[in-house]
Amino acid sequence: GYQTACNSGLLYRLTYGNIGAYLPVLFLAALTIGWQGIVVGAFGLTWAGSFDSPLFYPIALFAGVLYTLTTLYGVKGLEKVAVPSTVVLALVGIYAGWFNVDKAGGWQAFLELSKTASTKQPLSDTDAINIVIGSWVVGGVVMAEYTRFARKAWVAIAIPFVVVSCSGSKLLTYILPIYPSLALTLAVWLGGEVCPRCEKIGWGFALISLGVLGPMLWCVRYVWSEAAEVTPSPGYLLGATLLAIILVLVWGIKIRKGDMLAKVGWVAGVAIFLWHGASWEMERINDLLGRQASVRSLARLVEKHQPERVFIYRARAAGLLFSADRKVWTNRADADVVVEPSSETKGRFFEKPKQLREGLNSGQRVEGITLRHVFREEFDSKEWEVTGRAGEFLLIRGYGVEK
């Protein structure tokens, strides 16, 4: 698409000839019919609420006619319908997301339900093949419609890069996956054609961001108790930082020579290194996110046991608070207090497990969550019993002591 500025239909003729082009068009027509059925069905289900609803088929037929007419009458007609429809679809999507999360009992419960559902219905070989083949088909058919508008090679590369990166991962890689394409776009856009005075500012911003990213992530371990299991490894951060420093040093020379290709190469190299490096670290990060989902099973046990008090000790397990829907005792470090706590909140702070037991009346039962290694280090197994396990979390029980 980029080299010829042709859409997919013209590319078929260029490749297969006027008669041969009917073969890919035939496959595309069959594929489009399937897409059309999925889209109109989803439209009908969204508005009718159920496939069994008497409104489903009329709404789906209306959607099919609407999509067909906008296709026949071209892009102008499509734009007139698409703009208000996009707003409505966005609002409906937001409402549907909020409704489903709320119905599941909160975000942590929603994640656990999703995990349970995916475990019960794993991806089959047929579905996996369809996803892979479908992705290639979509890329081959649709991408030419986008890249044909690109007048430069970097634009044609950046378009799919941005689209794919936006579907990336979570936590530390929310920004990193999209950074290579953004850095490339920023560098070339400020390369003298659009804003000559902004070039140094733009490159300086991009390079400083690369230079501070590694040290910034490394410093997280000093403000988050579980950062050793969350932040990227020191080796990765050191390598990323060194490459960024080299980039900063070379920048002063290259930008004066106007060597745009070298500058783009440096930014792309370091940014892609950061991207893939963070992806390698995602296994540990996803494990941490999985812990939060596992807390709900322990929260059910707490609801069943109904202890006098519930606590969290040296464990980032906020999901317990939302799942159990009870006041939770915790130590000040785990509470993440930003503003001065109220007297009632202060009454739920404790420093060590012994102080928690001393705050209860004799024989009162207390249950709470902590991590396995914390239990071994700070809890007396003769005074505390383990009543539940979920991943690295333990649900433990103790009783108040005589004053």
N, C-alpha and C positions, 0 to 999 in steps of 0.2 A: 504494500500500500504506500509506503513512504517513497520508494524509488519511482513508482509510476504515477502516483496520485490518482489511481483508479480504485473504484469500489470493488467489492468482491465479484459482482456480476461481470464487470469488464475484465477482471483478472482471469476469470474462467475462460472467457473468449480468447484472451491473449495466450493462455496456456494450452487449452484443448481445441481451439478453433470454434467456429460458429456452430457446427453440429455437435462436436464433442462436449461443448459447454452444457448441453442439456442433461448430461449424466450427473455432474455435481449439483445442477439446479434441481434435478429430480430428488436426489438425496436430501438437499436442503429443504425442499418443499415438504417431504415427509417429516423431517425434523421439526419444521416450523409448525406443522399441524399438531404434533405432540406438545410443543411449547404453548401453542394457543390453547389447547385443552387444559393444560396445567394452570395457565394464567387465569382463564375464565372460571375454572373450577375453584381456584383460590379466592377469586373475587366474589363468587357466589357464596362460598363458605364463610367468608369474612362478614358479609352483610346478613346472610340468613342464619348463621350460627350453627347450622347442622346440615348434613347432606340429606337428612330425612325431612327437612322443612319444606312445606309446599312452595315457599318463596325461592328455594334454591335454583330451580331450573329457569324460572323467568329472569332472575337476576343474572345468572350465568349467560343466558341467551342475549340479554341486553348488553352485557360486557363483550360478548363475541361480536355482535353487530357494531358496537362502538369502536372496538379495535380494528375491525375490518374496514369501516368507513374512513377512519383516520389514516389507515394505510393507503386506501385508494385515492384519497384526496391530498396525500402528501404531508410533508413536514409541517406546513403552516397550520393545517387542521389539527395535526397531532399536538402542536404547541398550545393551541387554544384549549384543548382538553387536558393536556398533561400538567400545565401549571396549577390549576385548581385541584386536579386529581392528586397531584403530589402532596399538596398541603393536607388534603383530606386523608390520604393514605398515611402520611406521617403521624397525624393526630390519632388515627385509628391504631396504628402500630404502637405508639406510645401508650395508649390506653390499654391495648391488649397485653402488652408487656407488664404494665403495672398490675392489671387484673390477675394475670397468671401468677406473678410473684406473690401478690397479696393472698391469693387463694391457696397457694402452697404453704403459707405460714411464714413468709419472709425470704430474704435472698439466700441465706444458708440452707434453708429447707428446700428451696427451689433447686439449688445446686445438687443437693443430695438426691432429690427425686430424679433429676436429669441423669445423675450417675447411676442410680438404680435401674432406670429405664434402659439406658444404654447397655448395662450389664445383662439385663433380661433379654434384650433384642440386639445382639452384637451385629456388626456389619458383615453381611454375607459376601461371598466371593463374587456373586453376580452384581450386587450393588457396588462393590469396589471397582469392578471392571467398568460398569456403566459410568461411575464418577470419573475414572481416568480417561476413558474414551470420550465421554461427553465434554470434559474439560479441553481436550485437544481439539475436538470439533468446534466448540465455541471459540477457542482461540484462533483457529484457522479461518472461521467464517466472519466473526465479529471484529477481530482486531484490525483488519484492513479498513473497516469503516471509520476507525479512529485515526490510525496512523497515516491515512492518505492526506490528512490535513497538515501533517508535519512537513515543514520546509527544510528542517535540519535533522541530521541523524540522531542527535542527542534527544530531540523532542520525541521521536519515534520510540526510542529506548525508554525514555522516562515515563511515557504514558502507561505501558503495561507494568512497569516497575512500581509506580505509585499505586495502581489498582491492586496489584498482588500484595504489596506491602501493607496496604490499609486493612487487609484481612488477616493481619499478623496475630501476635499473641498478646500476653497480658503483663501487668506489673511493670518490671524494668524495661520490657521490650515494647511498650506502647509507642514510644517515640523512636527507638532505635531502628525498627524495620523500615520506617519511612524516611529516615535521615539521609541515606545515600542519594535517593532521587531528589530530595529537597536540596541537598548540598549541590548536586549537579545543576539543578535548575537555577538556584540562586547564583552560582558562580557564572554561568553563561549569561543569565539575564542581566547581570551587572557587569558584563564584560566590555562595556564601552559603547554599546549600541543604544541602550535604553537610558542609562544614567551614568555617564562617565565619572561624575564626581562621587558617585556612590560605590564605585568599584572597590576602593580600599576599605571602606566601611563594611561592605558586604563580606569580603574575604576575611577581614579581621574578625568579624562576628563568627563566621563559620569555623575558623581555625581556633579561636579562643574557646568556642564551645567544645570542639574536639579535645582541646588540651585540658579542660577542667572536668570533662565527663568522667574519665577514669578515676582521678583522685576523689571526686565527689561521691562516686559509688563506693569507693573504698572506705570513706569516712563514715558511711552509714553504719558500719559495724560498731561505732562508738556511741551511737544514739539509739540503737535497737538491739535488745538483748539476744535476739536470734539471728543477728546479721551474719554470723559466721556460716549459717546454713542458707542464707538468702543472697548475699552479695556475690558477684562474680569472684572467681578465684584470684589471688594476688598475682599469679603469673599472667593471667589474661589482662588484668588491669595495668600491670607494669608494661606489657607489650603495647597495649593501646596507647598508653600515655607517651611512651618513647616514640612511637610512630607519629603521634600528634606533634611532639616537640620538633621532630625532624621536619615535619610539614611546615611548621611555623617558621623555622630557619630558612628553608628553601623558598618560602613564599616571598620573602623580601627581594630575592634575586629574580625569580620568575615573573613576578608581576611587573617589574620594571622593563623586562624584555618583551613583555606582551605575549609570552608563550602560553596561550590559552589551553592548548591540548595538555601540556605538562601540568598546568594547575588543576585542570579537571581530573587528570589521572591521579594526582596526589590526594585530592579530596575524596574521590571515589574509592581509592585503595584503602585509606584509613577508615572511611565510613563503613565500607563493606566489611572490613575487619571487625569493627565494633558490632556490626549487625550480627554476623555469624558467631562471634565470640559470645555475645549475649544469648544467642539461641542455644549454644552448647551448654550454657549455665541454666537453661530453663527447666531441666529435669528436677533440680533441687527446689527451684522456686515453685513449680507446680505441685511438688510434694507438700510444701508449706500450705498452699491454697487448699489442697486436699484435706489437710488436717482440720481446717475449719468446718468442712462439710461433715467430717466424721464425728464432730462433737454432738450432733443432734441425737445419735443413738444413746449417748450417755445422758443427755438431757431428758430423754424419755424415762431412763431409770430413776433420775432424780424426781421426776413427776410421780413415778410409781411409789417411791420410798417416802416421799414427803418429809424430808428432814427439817429440823428447826431452822437451820441456816445452810446456805449454799455459798461456796467460795471458789475463787480462782487464784492459784498461787504459781507465780513465775511461768505462766503459760499464756500465749496469745490466743485465747479461746473466747473471743467476744461472742461467737455463735451460741455459747451456753446461755448468756444473758438474754438473748432474743428468743431462744428456743424454750427456755424454762419460764420466761416472763416473770422473773422474781428478782427481788433485791439481792445483789450478790456482794459478798464480802471479798475484799482483795487488798493487796498491799499497795502502797502509794506508787511504787515504780510501775506496776502493771496498769494503774488507773489512767495514765496519760492525762493527768490533771493540767489543764491550761489556765483556768481561772480559779480563784480561791474557792475551795469547796465549802458547802454549807456544813453546819454543825451535824446535821443528820448524816451527810455523806462521810464526814470525818469519823463518825462512829462506826463506820463499816471498814475502816482501814486497819490493817494489822501488819506487823513487821515479820514475825516468825510464826510457824505453826503452833508453837507452845502458847503464844499470846492469844491465838484464836481459841484454843481449848479453855484457857483461863477466863475468857470473856463469857463463857457459857455457864449455866447452872450445872450442878452435878448431875450427870446422866443424860443431859441434853445431847441430841444427835446432830452432827454436822457432816455434810458431804460436799466434796468439791473436786475440782479437776486440777491436775498438775501433769508435768511431763515425766516420763519414766526415769530419766537420769536424775531429775530433781528429787523425785521420791526417794531414790537410793541415797542421795547426798544429805537430805535435810529432814527426812521423816523417820521416826522410830517405828519399825515394823511391828513392835509389840503394842504400840498405842494406836496404830492406824491399820486398817484392813482394806485391801483392794476389792472393790465390788463390781468393777467393770473395766473393760479395755477397749480402745478404739485407736488403732494405729499406735502412735507414740504417746497418746493420752491415757491417763489412768483416772478412773473415778474411785476416790478413796473415802473412807468413813472413819470418824472419830467421835469421842464423847467428851463432854465437859468434865472438868476436874473439880474437886472440892476446893472452896476458897480457903 
